[in-house]
Amino acid sequence: MNKRHGMEGALGLGGGAVNEVSRKNLEIAEDLCRKKKPKEALPYIEKALDADASNLDAFVQLAFLMPTLDEGINMLKMAEAQGKKWLKQNLARDCFDDSGDHCGHFWSLIETRPYMRVLQAIVRLNVEAKHYNEAAETIVEMLRLCPGDNLGQRSWMGSVLQQAGRHKDALHFSQRWLEKKTRYDGTTPKKAGCDFETEPSKMPLPQAEIDDMSEWTPACHVYTAALATFRLWGDCELARQYYKLAIKLNPNVMIKVLAKVVQPTSLNNLPRSQNGPEEAHDYLWLTQDLWMAEDVWNWANSQPKTTMLRNCSRRGCNKTETNVAAFKRCAACHEVWYCGPQCQKSDWANHKPVCQEAKRMKDMMKSFSRGR
């Protein structure tokens, strides 16, 4: 959630824990960083910290501008310690204790949000530095403090564990979050799926359960389960079941993998719908290299591809791709595909109003996400 909107937009960072002079200087710095002007942003970050040394979000912004990833991580660790001390003094001394009233409810408490953003940044920089176990342990702490996970780290956990070579833990985590009671009523698994005490299941899924998971299930957990199962037990029925289900939920991931599209080099920060192209982009940023391993790619490529093959979007054209990603999508809206330039040209009169509206909505959401 953009901190310029909602409760923090109205009450200030951390519910008013940071003074307005510091907040406004930070916003100027953030805008300059988005415009790729980090040198111009630095003086405003310094002003933000001079105005209020407890502005944890200013430390986050500064950490991303440090010369090395490790220097950025060290700065965030200092901010983490400072934030923890502040919360114990201003929220409750036992706010980090499992037995306290606050643990498990972080983020819903506005005072905790800057601290949680520090932890999120620690995860991000550790992933970029390939310190995957450190990133995983930070996510474990974030899920302990807030199992509801308003910062989306639950969708990262399986990928981070697999990057650390912890395929058993990754499968255990995904299977816990794929349980029916969790999907239906939001029941949090034991320790938010991070207990790692029991062996993951190798039993094939009943068809009724597969059908039940075919809608509204986060594809990232199913992709995690597919890859981890293959890494643990090879080409077994369970791995094929998870793989087929993952493609049904979000084909964008495997279309890019099988087409050998270059792995994303940055996250997609635009608003997203569940299992949409933005979520696929971020999953690939985290995990595509693992799917590109020769044995994994060959296995994935040997599976049925019917659900990944696109139909030409021109009404009356019945052509279907024979290979994944053979058709080109509209460069403006990214929502339709054509078998060739002639069909795209012929369909333009019908597609134009829809395309322009889709592009307008995306531009509007992009501006909104940037606080405009």
Residue frames relative to the residue before (quaternion, step in Angstrom):
aa qw qx qy qz dx dy dz
M 1.0000 0.0000 0.0000 0.0000 0.00 0.00 0.00
N 0.4594 -0.6792 0.4997 0.2791 3.56 -0.91 0.96
K 0.4075 -0.7526 0.4640 0.2286 3.58 -0.66 1.10
R 0.5805 0.5668 -0.3892 0.4362 3.58 1.24 -0.05
H 0.7011 0.3805 -0.2550 0.5465 3.56 1.28 -0.12
G 0.7336 0.4293 -0.2909 0.4392 3.56 -1.27 -0.01
M 0.8370 -0.2119 0.1497 0.4817 3.54 -1.24 -0.56
E 0.6914 0.4697 -0.2944 0.4634 3.58 0.91 -0.87
G 0.5895 0.5595 -0.3682 0.4516 3.56 1.15 -0.53
A 0.7174 0.4374 -0.2397 0.4863 3.55 1.08 -0.78
L 0.7972 0.3373 -0.1458 0.4789 3.58 0.91 -0.94
G 0.5608 -0.5862 0.4031 0.4235 3.57 1.22 -0.40
L 0.6888 -0.4803 0.3391 0.4241 3.57 -1.26 0.38
G 0.8328 0.0829 -0.0968 0.5387 3.55 -0.83 1.00
G 0.6387 -0.5433 0.3261 0.4366 3.58 1.17 0.55
G 0.7325 -0.3910 0.2258 0.5095 3.55 1.19 0.53
A 0.3992 0.7290 -0.4693 0.2981 3.58 1.26 0.23
V 0.7222 0.3508 -0.2101 0.5578 3.58 1.23 -0.52
N 0.4510 -0.7042 0.4637 0.2926 3.61 -0.82 0.87
E 0.6669 -0.5674 0.3327 0.3502 3.55 -1.22 0.60
V 0.6010 0.5539 -0.3716 0.4404 3.60 1.03 -0.67
S 0.6645 0.4951 -0.2935 0.4766 3.56 0.94 -0.91
R 0.6533 0.5287 -0.3129 0.4424 3.55 0.91 -0.91
K 0.6897 0.4891 -0.2941 0.4457 3.60 0.83 -0.96
N 0.6422 0.5073 -0.3280 0.4718 3.60 1.02 -0.73
L 0.6280 0.5256 -0.3351 0.4659 3.56 1.05 -0.72
E 0.6450 0.5243 -0.3290 0.4482 3.60 0.93 -0.80
I 0.6215 0.5185 -0.3380 0.4803 3.60 1.03 -0.74
A 0.6598 0.5086 -0.3063 0.4606 3.59 0.93 -0.91
E 0.6546 0.5145 -0.3171 0.4542 3.60 0.93 -0.86
D 0.6488 0.5130 -0.3170 0.4641 3.58 0.98 -0.82
L 0.6495 0.5062 -0.3144 0.4723 3.58 1.00 -0.78
C 0.6404 0.5154 -0.3295 0.4645 3.59 1.01 -0.74
R 0.6287 0.5250 -0.3377 0.4638 3.59 1.04 -0.72
K 0.6871 0.4434 -0.2690 0.5088 3.55 1.17 -0.62
K 0.4602 -0.7100 0.4143 0.3355 3.56 1.36 0.22
K 0.4893 0.6096 -0.4581 0.4231 3.54 0.91 1.05
P 0.0180 -0.8637 0.5036 0.0102 3.62 0.69 1.06
K 0.6304 0.5394 -0.3550 0.4308 3.62 0.98 -0.71
E 0.6638 0.4867 -0.2979 0.4835 3.55 1.06 -0.75
A 0.6417 0.5475 -0.3189 0.4321 3.57 1.16 -0.59
L 0.5738 0.6540 -0.3722 0.3235 3.59 1.02 -0.77
P 0.6652 0.4982 -0.3401 0.4401 3.66 0.79 -0.83
Y 0.6588 0.5055 -0.3136 0.4606 3.59 1.05 -0.69
I 0.6027 0.5244 -0.3592 0.4824 3.59 1.13 -0.59
E 0.6383 0.5198 -0.3209 0.4683 3.57 1.00 -0.82
K 0.6428 0.5093 -0.3193 0.4749 3.60 1.00 -0.81
A 0.6315 0.5368 -0.3319 0.4505 3.57 1.03 -0.81
L 0.7015 0.4522 -0.2685 0.4809 3.58 0.94 -0.86
D 0.6098 0.5364 -0.3551 0.4630 3.59 1.09 -0.62
A 0.6816 0.4912 -0.2820 0.4633 3.55 1.05 -0.82
D 0.7933 -0.0543 0.0593 0.6035 3.57 1.13 -0.65
A 0.2716 -0.8099 0.5041 0.1276 3.57 -0.19 1.29
S 0.6406 0.5208 -0.3346 0.4544 3.60 1.25 -0.18
N 0.4372 0.6935 -0.4604 0.3404 3.60 1.27 0.21
L 0.2205 -0.8238 0.5113 0.1062 3.57 0.06 1.32
D 0.6225 0.5502 -0.3475 0.4348 3.60 1.06 -0.65
A 0.5999 0.5355 -0.3635 0.4703 3.59 1.15 -0.49
F 0.6247 0.5175 -0.3336 0.4804 3.58 1.07 -0.71
V 0.6154 0.5417 -0.3434 0.4582 3.59 1.04 -0.76
Q 0.6755 0.4916 -0.2985 0.4614 3.57 0.83 -0.97
L 0.6634 0.5055 -0.3016 0.4621 3.57 0.98 -0.87
A 0.6132 0.5700 -0.3485 0.4214 3.59 1.03 -0.76
F 0.6805 0.4870 -0.2906 0.4640 3.59 1.03 -0.77
L 0.6807 0.4634 -0.2836 0.4913 3.57 1.27 -0.21
M 0.4467 0.7007 -0.4523 0.3239 3.58 1.27 0.00
P 0.6350 -0.5766 0.3521 0.3745 3.63 -1.08 0.63
T 0.8013 0.1313 -0.0703 0.5794 3.60 1.03 -0.72
L 0.6252 -0.5500 0.4017 0.3812 3.55 -1.23 0.49
D 0.6554 0.5198 -0.3224 0.4430 3.59 0.94 -0.84
E 0.6257 0.5154 -0.3439 0.4739 3.59 1.05 -0.67
G 0.6388 0.5213 -0.3194 0.4670 3.56 1.04 -0.75
I 0.6456 0.5160 -0.3144 0.4670 3.57 0.99 -0.85
N 0.6510 0.5150 -0.3206 0.4563 3.59 0.94 -0.85
M 0.6341 0.5187 -0.3337 0.4663 3.58 1.01 -0.76
L 0.6631 0.5030 -0.3023 0.4646 3.58 0.98 -0.85
K 0.6086 0.5395 -0.3563 0.4601 3.59 1.07 -0.63
M 0.6279 0.5149 -0.3303 0.4811 3.58 1.06 -0.72
A 0.6572 0.5001 -0.3072 0.4729 3.57 0.99 -0.86
E 0.6081 0.5565 -0.3455 0.4485 3.58 1.07 -0.74
A 0.6712 0.4943 -0.2948 0.4672 3.57 0.90 -0.95
Q 0.6497 0.5148 -0.3109 0.4650 3.56 0.99 -0.85
G 0.6733 0.5022 -0.2919 0.4573 3.57 0.95 -0.91
K 0.6328 0.5304 -0.3282 0.4588 3.55 1.03 -0.77
K 0.6491 0.5144 -0.3101 0.4667 3.56 0.97 -0.86
W 0.6581 0.5171 -0.3124 0.4494 3.59 0.93 -0.91
L 0.6747 0.4984 -0.3046 0.4512 3.60 0.91 -0.91
K 0.6363 0.5168 -0.3365 0.4635 3.60 1.01 -0.71
Q 0.6841 0.4787 -0.2847 0.4709 3.58 1.06 -0.73
N 0.8072 0.3336 -0.1370 0.4672 3.57 0.92 -0.90
L 0.7073 0.3986 -0.2635 0.5210 3.59 1.21 -0.32
A 0.6636 -0.4024 0.2946 0.5576 3.56 0.68 -1.17
R 0.5673 -0.6237 0.4145 0.3427 3.55 -1.01 0.76
D 0.7522 0.3700 -0.2077 0.5041 3.59 1.10 -0.65
C 0.3084 0.8078 -0.4718 0.1721 3.60 1.24 0.29
F 0.6982 0.4363 -0.2774 0.4952 3.61 1.18 -0.40
D 0.5497 0.6274 -0.3879 0.3920 3.60 1.27 -0.11
D 0.5539 -0.6183 0.4419 0.3401 3.59 -1.00 0.80
S 0.6949 0.4817 -0.2683 0.4616 3.57 1.09 -0.70
G 0.5634 0.6260 -0.3805 0.3819 3.60 1.25 -0.20
D 0.6301 -0.5677 0.3925 0.3558 3.55 -1.33 0.21
H 0.7031 0.5052 -0.2615 0.4267 3.60 1.16 -0.50
C 0.5924 0.5804 -0.3710 0.4178 3.59 1.05 -0.70
G 0.7325 0.3374 -0.2902 0.5151 3.55 -0.81 1.06
H 0.7534 0.3442 -0.1887 0.5276 3.56 1.28 -0.29
F 0.3102 0.7448 -0.5300 0.2609 3.58 1.22 0.33
W 0.7349 0.3391 -0.3622 0.4623 3.52 -1.28 0.74
S 0.6554 0.4337 -0.3250 0.5260 3.62 0.96 -0.69
L 0.6414 0.4261 -0.3028 0.5616 3.58 1.31 -0.33
I 0.4186 -0.7652 0.4231 0.2455 3.56 -0.33 1.24
E 0.6011 0.5860 -0.3583 0.4085 3.59 1.11 -0.64
T 0.6852 0.5160 -0.2830 0.4292 3.60 1.12 -0.63
R 0.5121 0.7125 -0.4040 0.2586 3.58 1.16 -0.45
P 0.6468 0.4931 -0.3588 0.4580 3.66 0.82 -0.74
Y 0.6335 0.5287 -0.3350 0.4549 3.60 0.99 -0.78
M 0.6685 0.4954 -0.3065 0.4623 3.60 0.92 -0.87
R 0.6297 0.5178 -0.3421 0.4672 3.59 1.08 -0.61
V 0.5822 0.5483 -0.3716 0.4715 3.59 1.15 -0.53
L 0.6607 0.4939 -0.3109 0.4722 3.60 0.90 -0.89
Q 0.6277 0.5336 -0.3370 0.4558 3.58 0.98 -0.80
A 0.6626 0.4971 -0.3030 0.4712 3.58 0.97 -0.83
I 0.6059 0.5423 -0.3527 0.4630 3.60 1.08 -0.67
V 0.6234 0.5213 -0.3345 0.4772 3.58 1.00 -0.78
R 0.6757 0.5201 -0.3008 0.4272 3.56 0.79 -1.05
L 0.7151 0.4423 -0.2770 0.4651 3.60 0.76 -0.96
N 0.6270 0.5232 -0.3461 0.4619 3.60 1.05 -0.64
V 0.6187 0.5208 -0.3430 0.4778 3.59 1.07 -0.67
E 0.6723 0.4888 -0.3036 0.4658 3.58 0.89 -0.91
A 0.6918 0.4473 -0.2697 0.4986 3.59 1.11 -0.64
K 0.4204 -0.7257 0.4308 0.3333 3.58 1.37 -0.06
H 0.4107 0.6501 -0.5077 0.3884 3.57 1.10 0.76
Y 0.0450 -0.8858 0.4610 0.0290 3.53 0.68 1.15
N 0.6349 0.5175 -0.3530 0.4523 3.61 0.97 -0.66
E 0.6355 0.5139 -0.3313 0.4715 3.58 1.02 -0.75
A 0.6359 0.5169 -0.3279 0.4701 3.58 1.02 -0.78
A 0.6542 0.5202 -0.3146 0.4500 3.59 0.95 -0.87
E 0.6684 0.4999 -0.3133 0.4530 3.59 0.91 -0.84
T 0.6277 0.5166 -0.3406 0.4724 3.59 1.09 -0.62
I 0.6347 0.5088 -0.3331 0.4768 3.59 1.02 -0.73
V 0.5908 0.5585 -0.3637 0.4546 3.60 1.03 -0.73
E 0.6721 0.4871 -0.2934 0.4743 3.59 0.93 -0.91
M 0.6417 0.5228 -0.3302 0.4538 3.59 0.96 -0.81
L 0.6868 0.4666 -0.2847 0.4791 3.59 0.96 -0.82
R 0.5828 0.5449 -0.3757 0.4715 3.60 1.17 -0.44
L 0.7113 0.4506 -0.2522 0.4768 3.55 0.94 -0.91
C 0.8067 0.0392 0.0191 0.5894 3.57 1.10 -0.72
P 0.1780 -0.8167 0.5406 0.0949 3.63 0.15 1.23
G 0.5938 0.5788 -0.3609 0.4268 3.60 1.18 -0.51
D 0.2180 -0.8603 0.4475 0.1104 3.57 1.35 -0.28
N 0.0430 0.8391 -0.5389 0.0604 3.58 0.52 1.14
L 0.6709 0.4843 -0.3008 0.4742 3.60 1.23 -0.15
G 0.5371 -0.7022 0.3620 0.2956 3.58 1.26 0.29
Q 0.3975 0.7395 -0.4761 0.2617 3.61 1.16 0.29
R 0.5293 0.6231 -0.4163 0.3980 3.59 1.20 -0.36
S 0.6560 0.5055 -0.3128 0.4652 3.58 1.07 -0.69
W 0.6489 0.5103 -0.3141 0.4689 3.61 1.25 -0.34
M 0.5638 0.6887 -0.3765 0.2568 3.54 1.05 -0.86
G 0.6717 0.5070 -0.3169 0.4375 3.60 0.79 -0.94
S 0.6633 0.5068 -0.2998 0.4619 3.56 0.96 -0.88
V 0.6565 0.5131 -0.3110 0.4572 3.57 0.96 -0.88
L 0.6475 0.5111 -0.3165 0.4684 3.58 0.98 -0.84
Q 0.6716 0.4860 -0.3078 0.4669 3.58 0.96 -0.78
Q 0.6173 0.5227 -0.3509 0.4718 3.59 1.05 -0.65
A 0.6683 0.4721 -0.2894 0.4968 3.58 1.19 -0.57
G 0.5285 -0.6458 0.4004 0.3786 3.60 1.27 -0.01
R 0.5320 0.6357 -0.3946 0.3963 3.59 1.27 0.21
H 0.0212 -0.8600 0.5097 -0.0117 3.57 0.64 1.16
K 0.6225 0.5316 -0.3523 0.4536 3.61 1.01 -0.68
D 0.6674 0.4871 -0.3008 0.4763 3.57 0.93 -0.88
A 0.6327 0.5382 -0.3317 0.4471 3.58 1.02 -0.77
L 0.6696 0.4806 -0.3012 0.4795 3.58 0.95 -0.85
H 0.6139 0.5382 -0.3435 0.4642 3.58 1.01 -0.79
F 0.6657 0.5128 -0.3032 0.4494 3.59 0.87 -0.96
S 0.6979 0.4673 -0.2894 0.4591 3.58 0.79 -0.97
Q 0.6515 0.5166 -0.3286 0.4481 3.60 0.95 -0.80
R 0.6252 0.5286 -0.3509 0.4545 3.60 1.02 -0.68
W 0.7235 0.4267 -0.2540 0.4795 3.59 0.92 -0.85
L 0.6466 0.4943 -0.3250 0.4816 3.59 1.26 -0.17
E 0.4209 0.7091 -0.4725 0.3110 3.58 1.26 0.00
K 0.6230 -0.5980 0.3621 0.3510 3.55 -1.05 0.83
K 0.6740 0.5055 -0.3123 0.4390 3.60 0.85 -0.91
T 0.6417 0.5068 -0.3232 0.4763 3.57 1.12 -0.61
R 0.6780 0.4933 -0.2937 0.4590 3.57 0.92 -0.88
Y 0.7289 0.4633 -0.2505 0.4374 3.58 0.98 -0.81
D 0.8483 0.1204 -0.0407 0.5141 3.58 0.71 -0.97
G 0.5678 -0.6541 0.3646 0.3417 3.56 1.24 0.31
T 0.3056 0.7591 -0.5174 0.2503 3.58 1.22 0.38
T 0.3585 -0.7518 0.5134 0.2065 3.58 -0.67 1.09
P 0.4499 -0.6757 0.5009 0.3003 3.62 -0.82 0.88
K 0.6848 -0.4612 0.3627 0.4322 3.56 -1.28 0.32
K 0.8433 -0.0293 -0.0462 0.5347 3.55 -0.83 1.11
A 0.5834 -0.6179 0.3435 0.3999 3.57 1.12 0.79
G 0.6921 -0.4812 0.2649 0.4682 3.56 1.12 0.69
C 0.6229 0.5774 -0.3170 0.4219 3.58 1.30 -0.02
D 0.3825 0.7270 -0.4990 0.2760 3.63 1.11 0.45
F 0.1110 -0.8488 0.5093 0.0880 3.60 1.13 -0.69
E 0.4262 0.7302 -0.4368 0.3073 3.58 1.15 0.62
T 0.7552 0.3419 -0.1955 0.5240 3.59 1.10 -0.64
E 0.5588 -0.6004 0.4567 0.3445 3.54 -1.21 0.54
P 0.4713 -0.6509 0.4957 0.3293 3.62 -0.98 0.68
S 0.5327 -0.6475 0.4494 0.3083 3.55 -1.17 0.57
K 0.2458 -0.7559 0.5910 0.1374 3.54 -1.12 0.80
M 0.4747 0.6992 -0.4253 0.3238 3.57 1.29 -0.14
P 0.4988 -0.6406 0.4862 0.3231 3.61 -0.96 0.81
L 0.5059 -0.6638 0.4695 0.2879 3.54 -1.16 0.65
P 0.4832 -0.6235 0.5160 0.3341 3.61 -1.04 0.67
Q 0.5957 -0.5966 0.3937 0.3665 3.59 -1.03 0.73
A 0.6113 0.5596 -0.3533 0.4341 3.59 1.05 -0.72
E 0.6615 0.4945 -0.3102 0.4707 3.59 1.03 -0.75
I 0.6142 0.5335 -0.3399 0.4719 3.58 1.06 -0.73
D 0.6564 0.5044 -0.3086 0.4685 3.57 0.92 -0.91
D 0.6523 0.5332 -0.3034 0.4451 3.55 1.02 -0.84
M 0.7169 0.4398 -0.2459 0.4818 3.58 1.07 -0.72
S 0.5004 0.7161 -0.3929 0.2872 3.58 1.27 -0.19
E 0.7561 0.2452 -0.1828 0.5786 3.58 1.26 -0.12
W 0.8663 0.1545 -0.1146 0.4610 3.54 -1.19 0.72
T 0.5057 0.5949 -0.4588 0.4241 3.58 1.13 0.54
P 0.4853 -0.6665 0.4651 0.3225 3.64 -0.80 0.87
A 0.4192 -0.7443 0.4647 0.2332 3.57 -0.53 1.19
C 0.5768 0.6058 -0.3951 0.3797 3.62 1.05 -0.65
H 0.6540 0.5037 -0.3233 0.4627 3.62 0.99 -0.75
V 0.6691 0.4940 -0.3034 0.4649 3.58 1.01 -0.78
Y 0.6246 0.5090 -0.3379 0.4864 3.61 1.03 -0.69
T 0.6117 0.5362 -0.3401 0.4719 3.58 1.03 -0.79
A 0.6744 0.5017 -0.2945 0.4546 3.56 0.88 -0.98
A 0.6500 0.5257 -0.3216 0.4446 3.60 0.95 -0.83
L 0.7044 0.4631 -0.2662 0.4674 3.57 0.81 -1.02
A 0.6689 0.4976 -0.3066 0.4593 3.59 0.93 -0.88
T 0.6406 0.5210 -0.3277 0.4592 3.59 0.97 -0.81
F 0.6523 0.4979 -0.3186 0.4744 3.58 0.96 -0.82
R 0.6615 0.5072 -0.3117 0.4561 3.59 0.94 -0.82
L 0.6990 0.4677 -0.2743 0.4664 3.59 1.05 -0.72
W 0.8539 0.1214 0.0120 0.5059 3.58 0.80 -1.05
G 0.5491 -0.6535 0.3921 0.3430 3.58 1.21 0.28
D 0.7760 -0.3456 0.2680 0.4545 3.53 -1.31 -0.43
C 0.1830 0.7851 -0.5610 0.1879 3.56 0.33 1.28
E 0.7025 -0.4772 0.3142 0.4243 3.55 -1.27 0.29
L 0.6456 0.5331 -0.3311 0.4351 3.59 0.96 -0.83
A 0.6360 0.5214 -0.3316 0.4623 3.60 0.98 -0.81
R 0.6683 0.4912 -0.3040 0.4687 3.58 0.95 -0.84
Q 0.6262 0.5378 -0.3406 0.4502 3.59 1.02 -0.72
Y 0.6717 0.4855 -0.2987 0.4732 3.57 0.86 -0.95
Y 0.6462 0.5373 -0.3208 0.4368 3.58 0.94 -0.89
K 0.6718 0.4959 -0.2939 0.4652 3.57 0.86 -0.97
L 0.6609 0.5046 -0.3014 0.4667 3.58 0.98 -0.86
A 0.6376 0.5374 -0.3290 0.4431 3.59 0.96 -0.85
I 0.6569 0.5068 -0.3124 0.4626 3.58 0.95 -0.86
K 0.6343 0.5254 -0.3336 0.4587 3.58 1.01 -0.77
L 0.6898 0.4887 -0.2792 0.4554 3.58 0.97 -0.87
N 0.8011 -0.0792 0.0782 0.5881 3.61 0.95 -0.83
P 0.1587 -0.8342 0.5225 0.0767 3.60 0.13 1.27
N 0.5028 0.6880 -0.4182 0.3146 3.60 1.19 -0.46
V 0.6130 0.5712 -0.3546 0.4150 3.59 1.06 -0.71
M 0.7752 0.3764 -0.2117 0.4611 3.57 0.58 -1.13
I 0.5300 0.5901 -0.4233 0.4378 3.59 1.17 -0.37
K 0.6834 0.4723 -0.2846 0.4784 3.59 0.94 -0.90
V 0.6498 0.5230 -0.3229 0.4473 3.59 0.98 -0.84
L 0.7291 0.4397 -0.2553 0.4581 3.58 0.72 -1.07
A 0.6550 0.4780 -0.3097 0.4965 3.58 1.17 -0.50
K 0.3482 -0.7712 0.4577 0.2729 3.57 1.37 -0.10
V 0.1670 0.7759 -0.5724 0.2060 3.53 0.94 1.00
V 0.5777 -0.6019 0.4198 0.3575 3.57 -1.04 0.74
Q 0.5255 -0.6488 0.4553 0.3091 3.58 -0.95 0.91
P 0.5292 -0.6298 0.4561 0.3395 3.62 -0.96 0.82
T 0.3158 -0.7661 0.5359 0.1617 3.55 -1.06 0.78
S 0.7685 0.1803 -0.1337 0.5991 3.58 1.31 -0.02
L 0.5745 -0.5886 0.4434 0.3562 3.54 -1.27 0.36
N 0.3999 -0.6589 0.5748 0.2748 3.52 -1.31 0.42
N 0.1680 -0.8432 0.5071 0.0601 3.57 -0.36 1.21
L 0.4487 0.6963 -0.4558 0.3256 3.58 1.23 0.26
P 0.6192 -0.5073 0.4241 0.4234 3.60 -1.21 0.36
R 0.1129 -0.8212 0.5588 0.0250 3.55 -1.06 0.72
S 0.3396 -0.6634 0.6162 0.2547 3.50 -1.38 0.35
Q 0.6308 -0.5456 0.3718 0.4077 3.57 -1.14 0.53
N 0.8543 0.0782 -0.1122 0.5014 3.54 -0.98 1.02
G 0.4205 0.7012 -0.4689 0.3342 3.56 1.12 0.64
P 0.7435 -0.4200 0.2779 0.4401 3.60 -1.29 0.00
E 0.6105 0.5500 -0.3617 0.4403 3.61 1.10 -0.60
E 0.6565 0.4866 -0.3105 0.4856 3.59 0.99 -0.80
A 0.6149 0.5340 -0.3460 0.4658 3.59 1.05 -0.69
H 0.6248 0.5499 -0.3256 0.4485 3.58 0.99 -0.87
D 0.7077 0.4591 -0.2722 0.4629 3.58 0.81 -0.98
Y 0.6107 0.5333 -0.3516 0.4681 3.59 1.06 -0.69
L 0.6749 0.4863 -0.2971 0.4687 3.58 0.94 -0.84
W 0.5833 0.5624 -0.3717 0.4531 3.59 1.08 -0.65
L 0.7114 0.4519 -0.2456 0.4788 3.56 1.02 -0.82
T 0.8659 0.2436 -0.0010 0.4370 3.54 0.80 -1.08
Q 0.4631 0.7282 -0.4501 0.2297 3.61 1.10 -0.38
D 0.6244 0.5583 -0.3570 0.4134 3.60 0.95 -0.75
L 0.6290 0.5296 -0.3418 0.4550 3.61 1.11 -0.60
W 0.6635 0.4803 -0.2976 0.4904 3.58 1.08 -0.69
M 0.6614 0.5169 -0.3116 0.4453 3.60 1.16 -0.50
A 0.4065 0.6811 -0.4972 0.3517 3.62 1.24 0.01
E 0.6128 -0.6275 0.3233 0.3553 3.58 -0.82 1.01
D 0.7065 0.4574 -0.2939 0.4530 3.62 0.78 -0.93
V 0.6479 0.5067 -0.3216 0.4690 3.59 1.04 -0.73
W 0.6681 0.5008 -0.3080 0.4560 3.59 0.86 -0.94
N 0.6527 0.5121 -0.3208 0.4569 3.59 0.92 -0.86
W 0.6364 0.5159 -0.3271 0.4711 3.57 1.02 -0.78
A 0.6762 0.4892 -0.2976 0.4636 3.58 0.85 -0.96
N 0.6702 0.5098 -0.2960 0.4510 3.57 0.97 -0.84
S 0.6488 0.5257 -0.3172 0.4495 3.60 1.19 -0.47
Q 0.5883 0.5865 -0.3645 0.4208 3.59 1.25 -0.27
P 0.6541 -0.5134 0.3695 0.4148 3.63 -1.20 0.45
K 0.2297 -0.8105 0.5316 0.0878 3.58 -0.97 0.88
T 0.3033 0.8122 -0.4717 0.1608 3.58 1.30 -0.01
T 0.7214 0.4593 -0.2656 0.4451 3.58 0.79 -0.96
M 0.6640 0.4941 -0.3135 0.4656 3.62 1.22 -0.21
L 0.5954 0.5850 -0.3649 0.4124 3.59 1.22 -0.29
R 0.3261 -0.7784 0.5149 0.1504 3.56 -0.78 1.09
N 0.3464 -0.6801 0.6004 0.2387 3.53 -1.30 0.50
C 0.5493 -0.5818 0.4720 0.3700 3.57 -1.14 0.57
S 0.4348 -0.7467 0.4529 0.2198 3.57 -0.85 1.00
R 0.5430 0.6066 -0.4269 0.3937 3.63 1.17 -0.18
R 0.4643 -0.6868 0.4865 0.2758 3.52 -0.75 1.07
G 0.7638 0.3261 -0.2633 0.4908 3.56 -0.81 1.00
C 0.6423 0.4597 -0.3312 0.5161 3.58 1.26 -0.30
N 0.1952 -0.8273 0.5221 0.0697 3.55 -0.62 1.11
K 0.3997 0.7407 -0.4675 0.2701 3.57 1.22 0.26
T 0.1270 -0.7590 0.6361 0.0551 3.54 -1.17 0.79
E 0.5904 -0.5790 0.4252 0.3680 3.55 -1.06 0.69
T 0.2875 -0.7217 0.5966 0.2014 3.55 -1.16 0.61
N 0.7551 0.1963 -0.1362 0.6106 3.56 1.28 -0.40
V 0.6041 -0.5725 0.4141 0.3685 3.56 -1.14 0.64
A 0.8579 0.0901 -0.1146 0.4927 3.56 -1.01 0.99
A 0.3165 0.7604 -0.5089 0.2501 3.60 1.12 0.62
F 0.6935 0.4382 -0.2726 0.5027 3.59 1.05 -0.73
K 0.3885 -0.7079 0.5433 0.2299 3.56 -1.19 0.60
R 0.3234 -0.7502 0.5411 0.1996 3.57 -0.93 0.87
C 0.6482 -0.5022 0.4030 0.4064 3.54 -1.30 0.39
A 0.4150 -0.7471 0.4668 0.2274 3.56 -0.68 1.10
A 0.6519 0.5359 -0.3188 0.4316 3.59 1.17 -0.46
C 0.8281 0.2123 -0.0947 0.5101 3.59 0.69 -1.07
H 0.2948 -0.7917 0.4851 0.2258 3.62 1.24 -0.43
E 0.5962 0.6177 -0.3417 0.3823 3.60 1.18 0.36
V 0.7518 0.2678 -0.1981 0.5691 3.63 1.23 -0.07
W 0.2391 -0.7684 0.5832 0.1104 3.56 -1.27 0.55
Y 0.1292 -0.7951 0.5902 0.0533 3.55 -1.12 0.72
C 0.5128 -0.6643 0.4565 0.2956 3.53 -1.10 0.77
G 0.8071 -0.0911 0.0618 0.5801 3.58 1.20 -0.41
P 0.7221 -0.4557 0.2985 0.4264 3.60 -1.26 0.24
Q 0.6337 0.5561 -0.3465 0.4113 3.60 0.98 -0.74
C 0.6674 0.4828 -0.2974 0.4828 3.56 0.95 -0.88
Q 0.6344 0.5235 -0.3346 0.4599 3.59 1.00 -0.76
K 0.6656 0.4983 -0.2996 0.4679 3.58 0.94 -0.87
S 0.6695 0.5093 -0.2993 0.4503 3.57 0.94 -0.88
D 0.7245 0.4504 -0.2404 0.4630 3.57 1.07 -0.74
W 0.4421 0.7483 -0.4354 0.2347 3.58 1.24 -0.27
A 0.6306 0.5465 -0.3495 0.4261 3.62 0.95 -0.80
N 0.6896 0.4547 -0.2771 0.4910 3.58 1.04 -0.75
H 0.7267 0.4636 -0.2439 0.4444 3.55 0.95 -0.91
K 0.5341 0.6914 -0.3960 0.2825 3.60 1.04 -0.71
P 0.7143 0.4362 -0.3071 0.4530 3.69 0.64 -0.92
V 0.6417 0.5143 -0.3214 0.4694 3.58 1.03 -0.76
C 0.6474 0.5325 -0.3025 0.4537 3.55 0.99 -0.91
Q 0.6915 0.4814 -0.2890 0.4545 3.58 0.85 -0.95
E 0.6442 0.5118 -0.3229 0.4677 3.57 1.04 -0.74
A 0.6435 0.5173 -0.3185 0.4657 3.59 0.99 -0.85
K 0.6643 0.4904 -0.3040 0.4752 3.57 0.96 -0.85
R 0.6301 0.5346 -0.3358 0.4521 3.60 1.02 -0.78
M 0.6600 0.5067 -0.3033 0.4643 3.57 0.97 -0.87
K 0.6502 0.5089 -0.3195 0.4649 3.59 0.98 -0.80
D 0.6511 0.5062 -0.3160 0.4689 3.58 0.97 -0.83
M 0.6451 0.5216 -0.3211 0.4567 3.57 1.01 -0.81
M 0.6709 0.4900 -0.2955 0.4717 3.58 0.94 -0.90
K 0.6168 0.5369 -0.3422 0.4627 3.57 1.08 -0.68
S 0.6602 0.4948 -0.3053 0.4755 3.58 0.95 -0.86
F 0.6480 0.5251 -0.3169 0.4516 3.57 0.97 -0.88
S 0.6695 0.5063 -0.3053 0.4497 3.59 0.95 -0.89
R 0.6915 0.4493 -0.2709 0.4965 3.59 1.22 -0.45
G 0.6043 -0.6235 0.3310 0.3695 3.54 1.28 0.32
R 0.4989 0.6597 -0.4283 0.3639 3.58 1.22 0.33
